[in-house]
Amino acid sequence: MKDYLFLFRGGDRSGLSPEELQKNMEKWGDWIKGLATAGKFKGGEPLGAESKVVKGKKKVVTDGPFAESKEMVGGYLIVTAKDINEATEIAKTCPIYELDGITEVREIHHMDM
């Protein structure tokens, strides 16, 4: 089994009522609990909106990344799967798509140290 990182982008919840927001959060919780029960969930958290970017040889620090809101990374999960195809199928079950969000699936290459 390999580890995969899911980066969640977009999924604008700003127009949701408090009740709709609660239902959405419950769907996320149920989804993650299901992954954990199946032995696929390894970790993950939502990310705050504030960020800094350090760039280049001069290590210039800017606020940002100033991407469009649909491209902002809002959180991540680490899951286990036999290959990227299985990881992608797992990603397809995520609640983010109900709000037109995006999931980027990337294999994690562990470094021996």
C-alpha positions as CSV (number, residue, x, y, z in Angstrom):
1,M,0.0,0.0,0.0
2,K,1.1,3.5,-0.7
3,D,0.2,6.9,0.8
4,Y,-1.6,9.6,-1.2
5,L,-2.2,13.2,-0.4
6,F,-5.5,14.7,-1.3
7,L,-5.3,18.5,-1.7
8,F,-8.8,20.1,-1.6
9,R,-9.4,23.2,-3.6
10,G,-12.4,25.4,-3.9
11,G,-15.7,24.1,-2.6
12,D,-17.1,27.6,-1.7
13,R,-19.3,27.3,1.4
14,S,-19.8,31.1,1.8
15,G,-23.4,31.0,0.4
16,L,-24.6,28.2,2.7
17,S,-27.0,28.8,5.5
18,P,-25.9,27.6,9.0
19,E,-28.0,24.5,8.6
20,E,-26.5,23.7,5.2
21,L,-23.0,24.3,6.5
22,Q,-23.7,21.9,9.4
23,K,-25.0,19.2,7.0
24,N,-21.9,19.7,4.8
25,M,-19.6,19.3,7.8
26,E,-21.5,16.2,8.8
27,K,-21.0,14.7,5.4
28,W,-17.2,15.4,5.6
29,G,-17.2,13.8,9.1
30,D,-19.1,10.7,7.9
31,W,-16.8,10.4,4.8
32,I,-13.7,10.5,6.9
33,K,-15.1,8.1,9.5
34,G,-15.9,5.7,6.6
35,L,-12.3,6.0,5.3
36,A,-11.0,5.4,8.8
37,T,-13.2,2.3,9.3
38,A,-11.9,1.0,6.0
39,G,-8.3,1.5,7.1
40,K,-7.7,4.1,4.4
41,F,-7.5,7.3,6.5
42,K,-4.1,8.3,7.9
43,G,-4.6,12.0,8.8
44,G,-5.7,15.4,7.5
45,E,-6.9,18.8,8.6
46,P,-8.6,21.9,7.2
47,L,-6.2,24.9,6.5
48,G,-6.6,28.5,7.6
49,A,-7.2,31.2,5.0
50,E,-4.1,33.3,5.9
51,S,-0.9,32.3,4.2
52,K,2.6,33.5,3.4
53,V,4.7,32.6,0.4
54,V,8.5,32.4,0.5
55,K,10.0,32.6,-3.0
56,G,13.3,32.5,-4.8
57,K,17.0,32.8,-3.8
58,K,16.3,36.0,-2.0
59,K,13.5,34.3,0.0
60,V,11.0,37.1,-0.7
61,V,8.0,36.8,1.6
62,T,4.6,37.8,0.3
63,D,1.0,37.4,1.5
64,G,-0.7,35.1,-0.7
65,P,-0.8,33.0,-2.8
66,F,-3.6,35.2,-4.2
67,A,-5.1,32.5,-6.3
68,E,-8.7,32.6,-7.3
69,S,-10.9,31.3,-4.5
70,K,-11.7,28.1,-6.5
71,E,-7.9,27.4,-6.6
72,M,-7.2,28.0,-2.9
73,V,-6.1,24.9,-1.0
74,G,-8.6,24.5,1.9
75,G,-7.4,21.3,3.4
76,Y,-5.7,18.0,3.0
77,L,-6.1,14.3,3.8
78,I,-3.6,11.4,3.7
79,V,-5.0,8.1,2.6
80,T,-3.6,4.7,1.8
81,A,-4.4,2.9,-1.4
82,K,-2.8,0.2,-3.6
83,D,-2.2,2.6,-6.5
84,I,-3.2,6.1,-7.8
85,N,-6.2,4.6,-9.5
86,E,-7.6,3.3,-6.2
87,A,-6.7,6.7,-4.6
88,T,-8.6,8.5,-7.3
89,E,-11.6,6.4,-6.9
90,I,-11.6,7.1,-3.1
91,A,-11.3,10.8,-3.9
92,K,-14.4,10.7,-6.1
93,T,-16.4,9.9,-3.0
94,C,-15.5,13.2,-1.3
95,P,-18.3,15.7,-0.4
96,I,-16.3,18.6,-1.9
97,Y,-17.9,18.0,-5.4
98,E,-21.3,19.0,-4.1
99,L,-19.9,22.6,-3.9
100,D,-18.0,22.3,-7.2
101,G,-14.7,21.7,-5.5
102,I,-11.5,20.0,-6.7
103,T,-9.3,17.3,-5.3
104,E,-5.7,16.9,-6.4
105,V,-4.4,13.3,-5.8
106,R,-0.6,13.0,-5.3
107,E,1.5,10.0,-4.2
108,I,3.7,10.6,-1.2
109,H,7.2,9.5,-1.7
110,H,8.6,8.7,1.8
111,M,12.3,9.6,2.3
112,D,14.5,7.3,4.3
113,M,16.5,9.4,6.8
